[in-house]
Amino acid sequence: MGSTLLIVGTVLGQEPTKEEVVQPTKEEAKAELPVNPPTPSSHPPYQMNYQGYLTDGNGNPLEGQQSLEFSMYDTYTNGLQLWGPESHANVELKRGLFNIVLGETKSLRPDIFKQALFLQVKVNETTMATQTLRTVPYAFNLLPGATLEGDPLGSVYALTVINTGTTAQSRGVWAVGNQYGLLAQETGTGDVAIRSTSFVEAQGYKSTAPSYWWVSGMSGLAANPAELTMRPTLTGTAILSSTLPGTQYFYLPVSLPSQLYGQEVAVKNLTVYYYVADSHSYIAATRMEKLTAADSSETLIDESIPLTSTLATSYTLTTTGNYTLTESAGPLNVQFTLYFSDTTQPIYLGAIRLLLAHDD
């Protein structure tokens, strides 16, 4: 006699209607309870409950034992089998009802649930039904495009990922994207978007937050050391004096990593900290070059505005042109054109600061 699978319900949200299911008696329900409850595990069991209701060709509920087989596919018909088949022999039916656990012999891998799935059910090797697996309401918050938002209620983190695996392939978070794999932003002063006490590997990490690179004035070199002298200070400021009135050149070489966190470094601007003893001696011009070969470079800054402040101050110049560093073009050199009206008026060069970013 043929049988019919009328109703299927799973922990993924679909369940029988009252009109279609004959409820088991209290004695039957009590008999189905496990004698020994499962031992708690440190991770989900990767299993799910499954309930069905079987009838014969006349609609009468079946009794006794049946052999059931379950598989999951990526399409309703002629799909790729992503899980199974898992066989359940001698499943006991009571008034047509049966309850089993899927994943007992073939673990349900979490990664297969990232797409639509169709569950195929066979009874005694005969395909009886194929159905779409549904989600329970709160599971929608884990679908692509979902946002995890809210007060974590007692925890300092909205999401905590702890991977206790010990193999080389054990990772905490894996994020891949054409533009951003993982985007984290602070929402208040002092907030931390991502925190890790053992962040040891990042590929394709991208941040638009500002980064700064400082170079002390004392690390510079005079083009003509016989005429332009430098005296160091405890603060790192270079005191520059000329033995002759006129123009002198002072250079600050800058070595930067061309890539940080797998992203090319963009030099956005240059800030110079300085002051002069007398406004008649001043910084006449500021120039920054990016070395592209042993005998060639590209100009990123070329500014000829005289800087004459006798109070400690700074000025900022924005880079132009190809200001992104690469594996073949990276070292920078800042040139200061200095004008001395006489030999008693030094120029104080404290430091330079470069603003770096990864947003290009």
C-alpha positions as a printed NumPy array, in Angstrom:
array([[  0.   ,   0.   ,   0.   ],
       [  1.37 ,   3.421,  -0.889],
       [  2.018,   5.992,   1.777],
       [  1.833,   9.761,   1.798],
       [  3.906,  12.302,   3.68 ],
       [  1.334,  14.944,   4.503],
       [  3.098,  17.275,   6.924],
       [  6.674,  18.118,   7.671],
       [  7.893,  20.395,  10.457],
       [ 11.46 ,  21.329,  11.439],
       [ 13.214,  23.547,  13.909],
       [ 13.713,  25.945,  11.016],
       [ 10.206,  27.247,  11.432],
       [  7.63 ,  25.247,   9.455],
       [  5.188,  23.278,  11.564],
       [  1.972,  21.262,  11.095],
       [ -1.464,  22.861,  11.272],
       [ -3.97 ,  21.723,  13.872],
       [ -6.385,  20.435,  11.232],
       [ -3.821,  18.143,   9.619],
       [ -2.127,  16.57 ,  12.623],
       [ -3.623,  14.046,  15.004],
       [ -2.19 ,  14.939,  18.398],
       [ -0.58 ,  12.065,  20.345],
       [ -2.048,  11.064,  23.682],
       [ -0.32 ,  12.034,  26.94 ],
       [  0.919,   8.465,  27.329],
       [  2.394,   8.476,  23.801],
       [  4.103,  11.823,  24.332],
       [  5.544,  10.687,  27.643],
       [  6.885,   7.492,  26.085],
       [  8.782,   9.517,  23.479],
       [ 10.815,  11.452,  26.069],
       [ 14.477,  10.362,  26.225],
       [ 15.417,   8.262,  29.228],
       [ 18.84 ,   9.963,  29.48 ],
       [ 18.97 ,  13.634,  28.403],
       [ 21.887,  14.572,  26.137],
       [ 25.111,  15.727,  27.745],
       [ 25.669,  19.494,  27.375],
       [ 28.331,  20.363,  24.796],
       [ 30.647,  23.361,  24.457],
       [ 29.368,  23.97 ,  20.917],
       [ 26.109,  23.423,  19.025],
       [ 25.485,  19.772,  18.103],
       [ 24.887,  20.657,  14.412],
       [ 21.661,  18.694,  14.471],
       [ 18.01 ,  19.61 ,  14.137],
       [ 14.696,  18.077,  15.118],
       [ 12.368,  16.924,  12.388],
       [  8.726,  15.905,  12.647],
       [  6.473,  14.325,  10.06 ],
       [  3.047,  12.764,   9.634],
       [  2.645,   9.71 ,   7.382],
       [ -0.559,   8.233,   5.991],
       [ -1.398,   5.49 ,   3.569],
       [ -2.994,   6.102,   0.174],
       [ -6.415,   6.423,   1.815],
       [ -5.292,   9.041,   4.304],
       [ -5.111,   6.684,   7.277],
       [ -2.2  ,   7.348,   9.678],
       [  0.497,   4.685,   9.544],
       [  1.646,   2.669,  12.525],
       [  4.731,   0.623,  13.212],
       [  8.246,   0.984,  11.805],
       [  9.306,   2.638,   8.551],
       [ 12.698,   3.28 ,   6.898],
       [ 13.251,   6.975,   6.139],
       [ 16.003,   8.747,   4.192],
       [ 16.768,  12.497,   4.064],
       [ 18.898,  14.647,   1.749],
       [ 19.359,  18.392,   1.155],
       [ 19.741,  20.008,  -2.285],
       [ 20.421,  23.518,  -3.577],
       [ 17.39 ,  23.543,  -5.911],
       [ 13.922,  22.031,  -5.824],
       [ 14.571,  19.642,  -8.723],
       [ 17.787,  18.265, -10.249],
       [ 19.849,  20.109,  -7.681],
       [ 23.287,  19.526,  -6.206],
       [ 23.191,  17.375,  -3.102],
       [ 24.737,  19.402,  -0.261],
       [ 23.967,  17.029,   2.596],
       [ 22.974,  13.398,   3.02 ],
       [ 21.646,  10.955,   2.343],
       [ 21.082,  10.127,   5.996],
       [ 19.112,   6.958,   6.664],
       [ 16.898,   6.295,   9.682],
       [ 15.885,   2.654,   9.819],
       [ 12.989,   1.323,  11.863],
       [ 11.499,   4.724,  12.707],
       [  8.551,   4.143,  15.013],
       [  5.275,   5.735,  13.88 ],
       [  2.447,   6.358,  16.321],
       [ -0.822,   7.411,  14.726],
       [  1.219,   8.587,  11.742],
       [  3.522,  10.843,  13.753],
       [  7.287,  10.44 ,  13.931],
       [ 10.103,  12.5  ,  15.435],
       [ 13.751,  12.141,  14.48 ],
       [ 16.97 ,  14.141,  14.675],
       [ 18.731,  15.06 ,  11.435],
       [ 22.508,  15.125,  11.626],
       [ 22.915,  12.11 ,  13.88 ],
       [ 25.114,  10.211,  11.423],
       [ 25.974,  12.987,   8.944],
       [ 26.771,  16.242,  10.701],
       [ 24.924,  19.317,   9.432],
       [ 27.734,  21.705,   8.484],
       [ 26.845,  25.333,   9.319],
       [ 28.24 ,  26.592,   6.   ],
       [ 25.516,  24.905,   3.915],
       [ 22.824,  27.063,   5.542],
       [ 24.062,  30.225,   3.812],
       [ 21.76 ,  29.518,   0.842],
       [ 18.308,  28.209,  -0.004],
       [ 17.971,  24.505,   0.827],
       [ 15.452,  21.86 ,  -0.214],
       [ 14.891,  18.78 ,   1.907],
       [ 14.046,  15.532,   0.117],
       [ 12.316,  12.786,   2.078],
       [ 12.192,   9.126,   1.066],
       [ 10.02 ,   6.476,   2.728],
       [ 11.089,   2.89 ,   2.112],
       [ 13.32 ,   4.147,  -0.786],
       [ 10.429,   6.002,  -2.442],
       [ 10.673,   9.783,  -2.748],
       [  7.642,  11.209,  -0.981],
       [  8.265,  14.958,  -0.761],
       [ 10.704,  17.818,  -1.391],
       [ 10.236,  20.97 ,   0.627],
       [ 11.92 ,  24.318,   1.18 ],
       [ 13.584,  24.742,   4.552],
       [ 12.285,  27.841,   6.318],
       [ 13.902,  30.09 ,   8.901],
       [ 12.63 ,  30.879,  12.359],
       [ 12.044,  34.648,  12.823],
       [ 15.206,  35.546,  14.75 ],
       [ 17.405,  33.662,  12.28 ],
       [ 16.707,  36.407,   9.73 ],
       [ 19.196,  38.541,  11.661],
       [ 21.991,  36.266,  10.411],
       [ 21.1  ,  36.449,   6.726],
       [ 23.211,  38.514,   4.271],
       [ 22.422,  42.184,   4.703],
       [ 21.428,  41.799,   8.345],
       [ 22.581,  44.244,  11.012],
       [ 23.404,  43.207,  14.554],
       [ 22.356,  46.198,  16.649],
       [ 21.352,  46.752,  20.233],
       [ 22.565,  46.898,  23.816],
       [ 24.439,  43.682,  24.66 ],
       [ 22.959,  43.839,  28.196],
       [ 25.871,  43.306,  30.52 ],
       [ 28.503,  42.54 ,  27.905],
       [ 30.901,  45.119,  26.514],
       [ 30.69 ,  43.579,  23.04 ],
       [ 27.678,  43.229,  20.751],
       [ 29.283,  40.177,  19.126],
       [ 31.964,  37.916,  20.56 ],
       [ 33.629,  35.245,  18.425],
       [ 35.719,  32.658,  20.264],
       [ 37.31 ,  29.881,  18.252],
       [ 38.717,  27.167,  20.484],
       [ 40.218,  25.185,  17.611],
       [ 43.953,  24.501,  17.683],
       [ 44.698,  23.662,  14.046],
       [ 46.387,  25.964,  11.551],
       [ 43.034,  26.506,   9.809],
       [ 41.29 ,  27.656,  12.982],
       [ 40.302,  31.321,  12.635],
       [ 38.133,  33.705,  14.589],
       [ 36.565,  35.761,  11.793],
       [ 36.91 ,  35.303,   8.039],
       [ 35.738,  38.239,   5.92 ],
       [ 36.012,  38.545,   2.131],
       [ 34.58 ,  41.306,  -0.043],
       [ 35.117,  43.084,  -3.357],
       [ 35.414,  46.406,  -1.51 ],
       [ 35.058,  45.702,   2.217],
       [ 35.131,  42.282,   3.802],
       [ 34.541,  43.638,   7.272],
       [ 33.586,  47.241,   8.053],
       [ 33.736,  48.492,  11.642],
       [ 33.209,  52.091,  12.697],
       [ 33.346,  53.819,  16.046],
       [ 30.175,  55.669,  17.026],
       [ 31.489,  57.776,  19.888],
       [ 34.659,  59.342,  21.202],
       [ 37.012,  56.664,  22.407],
       [ 34.917,  53.765,  21.099],
       [ 36.725,  50.748,  19.702],
       [ 35.16 ,  49.274,  16.57 ],
       [ 37.252,  46.083,  16.576],
       [ 39.294,  44.763,  19.475],
       [ 41.506,  41.683,  19.51 ],
       [ 44.097,  40.639,  22.049],
       [ 45.799,  38.342,  19.527],
       [ 45.312,  39.983,  16.126],
       [ 48.151,  38.344,  14.262],
       [ 47.054,  38.216,  10.624],
       [ 45.126,  40.525,   8.334],
       [ 44.846,  40.315,   4.559],
       [ 43.058,  43.089,   2.711],
       [ 42.474,  45.091,   5.87 ],
       [ 41.339,  48.607,   4.969],
       [ 41.022,  51.627,   7.237],
       [ 40.158,  55.235,   6.433],
       [ 41.036,  56.362,   9.939],
       [ 44.001,  58.809,  10.003],
       [ 47.511,  57.555,  10.667],
       [ 50.462,  59.845,  11.321],
       [ 54.2  ,  59.489,  10.748],
       [ 56.61 ,  61.781,  12.608],
       [ 60.171,  62.673,  11.675],
       [ 62.38 ,  64.715,  14.003],
       [ 64.099,  67.799,  12.594],
       [ 67.412,  66.511,  13.937],
       [ 67.371,  63.618,  11.426],
       [ 67.932,  66.029,   8.528],
       [ 71.037,  66.719,   6.425],
       [ 72.521,  69.979,   5.144],
       [ 73.242,  70.238,   1.426],
       [ 76.359,  72.257,   2.303],
       [ 77.41 ,  71.291,   5.854],
       [ 80.375,  73.658,   5.689],
       [ 78.001,  76.623,   5.591],
       [ 74.773,  75.294,   7.165],
       [ 75.248,  73.985,  10.701],
       [ 72.76 ,  72.088,  12.889],
       [ 72.676,  72.039,  16.666],
       [ 70.49 ,  69.389,  18.355],
       [ 68.164,  69.944,  21.307],
       [ 66.611,  67.636,  23.885],
       [ 63.205,  68.128,  22.249],
       [ 64.483,  66.971,  18.862],
       [ 64.385,  70.432,  17.318],
       [ 67.169,  71.242,  14.866],
       [ 68.668,  74.732,  15.312],
       [ 69.866,  75.718,  11.83 ],
       [ 72.407,  78.514,  11.336],
       [ 74.305,  79.723,   8.291],
       [ 77.905,  80.948,   8.27 ],
       [ 77.038,  83.158,   5.302],
       [ 73.959,  85.225,   4.47 ],
       [ 71.838,  83.847,   1.649],
       [ 70.086,  80.648,   0.62 ],
       [ 70.772,  77.192,   2.079],
       [ 69.114,  73.775,   1.574],
       [ 68.162,  71.322,   4.3  ],
       [ 66.811,  67.805,   3.642],
       [ 64.688,  65.442,   5.736],
       [ 64.581,  61.895,   4.295],
       [ 61.44 ,  59.887,   5.115],
       [ 61.224,  56.098,   4.917],
       [ 57.707,  54.684,   4.993],
       [ 56.312,  51.174,   4.446],
       [ 54.718,  51.211,   1.017],
       [ 51.958,  48.893,   2.283],
       [ 50.246,  48.577,   5.649],
       [ 47.79 ,  45.729,   6.386],
       [ 47.893,  44.702,   2.729],
       [ 46.884,  48.181,   1.491],
       [ 48.966,  50.779,  -0.326],
       [ 49.805,  53.886,   1.699],
       [ 48.574,  57.276,   0.502],
       [ 50.459,  60.336,   1.766],
       [ 47.735,  62.975,   2.132],
       [ 49.568,  65.968,   3.551],
       [ 52.7  ,  67.285,   5.247],
       [ 52.747,  69.385,   8.422],
       [ 55.915,  71.269,   9.394],
       [ 56.58 ,  72.483,  12.949],
       [ 58.967,  75.454,  13.097],
       [ 59.743,  79.031,  14.148],
       [ 62.442,  81.611,  13.341],
       [ 64.547,  83.911,  15.523],
       [ 63.815,  86.893,  13.301],
       [ 61.356,  87.228,  10.434],
       [ 64.153,  88.378,   8.122],
       [ 65.421,  84.761,   8.145],
       [ 62.738,  82.255,   7.124],
       [ 61.712,  79.071,   5.306],
       [ 61.445,  80.253,   1.715],
       [ 60.092,  77.042,   0.1  ],
       [ 59.009,  73.464,   0.925],
       [ 59.277,  70.618,  -1.555],
       [ 58.598,  66.875,  -1.248],
       [ 59.687,  64.283,  -3.797],
       [ 58.778,  60.59 ,  -4.087],
       [ 61.637,  58.45 ,  -5.354],
       [ 60.59 ,  56.283,  -8.309],
       [ 64.021,  55.054,  -9.398],
       [ 67.681,  55.659,  -8.6  ],
       [ 67.696,  58.797, -10.756],
       [ 64.03 ,  59.856, -10.961],
       [ 61.243,  61.115,  -8.719],
       [ 57.73 ,  62.573,  -8.678],
       [ 56.877,  65.898,  -7.035],
       [ 54.186,  65.665,  -4.357],
       [ 54.564,  69.155,  -2.827],
       [ 56.166,  72.323,  -4.228],
       [ 55.273,  75.43 ,  -2.215],
       [ 57.21 ,  78.716,  -2.261],
       [ 55.375,  80.749,   0.38 ],
       [ 57.777,  82.333,   2.924],
       [ 57.195,  81.164,   6.516],
       [ 58.305,  83.841,   8.965],
       [ 56.639,  83.125,  12.333],
       [ 58.754,  83.982,  15.375],
       [ 56.408,  81.92 ,  17.58 ],
       [ 56.319,  78.123,  17.569],
       [ 53.718,  77.14 ,  14.992],
       [ 53.078,  74.792,  12.08 ],
       [ 51.871,  74.828,   8.497],
       [ 50.247,  72.073,   6.454],
       [ 50.638,  71.412,   2.742],
       [ 48.452,  69.011,   0.755],
       [ 50.067,  66.528,  -1.602],
       [ 49.194,  66.457,  -5.282],
       [ 49.828,  64.046,  -8.142],
       [ 50.569,  60.391,  -7.55 ],
       [ 50.896,  60.503,  -3.761],
       [ 50.271,  56.764,  -3.217],
       [ 53.307,  54.684,  -2.323],
       [ 53.833,  51.364,  -4.088],
       [ 56.264,  48.48 ,  -3.992],
       [ 58.378,  50.231,  -6.644],
       [ 57.983,  53.887,  -5.583],
       [ 58.082,  54.848,  -1.942],
       [ 60.988,  56.721,  -0.283],
       [ 60.261,  60.402,   0.317],
       [ 62.559,  63.382,   0.653],
       [ 61.526,  66.789,   1.998],
       [ 63.631,  69.766,   0.935],
       [ 63.568,  73.099,   2.785],
       [ 64.861,  76.194,   1.069],
       [ 66.125,  78.442,   3.88 ],
       [ 66.961,  82.122,   3.619],
       [ 69.295,  83.737,   6.176],
       [ 69.536,  87.54 ,   6.267],
       [ 72.64 ,  87.279,   8.452],
       [ 74.61 ,  84.737,  10.513],
       [ 72.946,  85.559,  13.862],
       [ 69.363,  84.57 ,  13.059],
       [ 68.812,  80.78 ,  13.262],
       [ 65.783,  78.849,  12.016],
       [ 64.242,  76.247,  14.355],
       [ 62.884,  73.109,  12.663],
       [ 61.078,  70.951,  15.215],
       [ 59.622,  68.07 ,  13.173],
       [ 57.471,  67.098,  10.242],
       [ 54.317,  65.002,  10.33 ],
       [ 52.811,  63.042,   7.444],
       [ 49.104,  62.173,   7.298],
       [ 48.675,  58.652,   5.884],
       [ 45.54 ,  56.887,   4.67 ],
       [ 44.358,  53.818,   2.716],
       [ 41.299,  55.293,   1.008],
       [ 42.662,  55.49 ,  -2.553]])
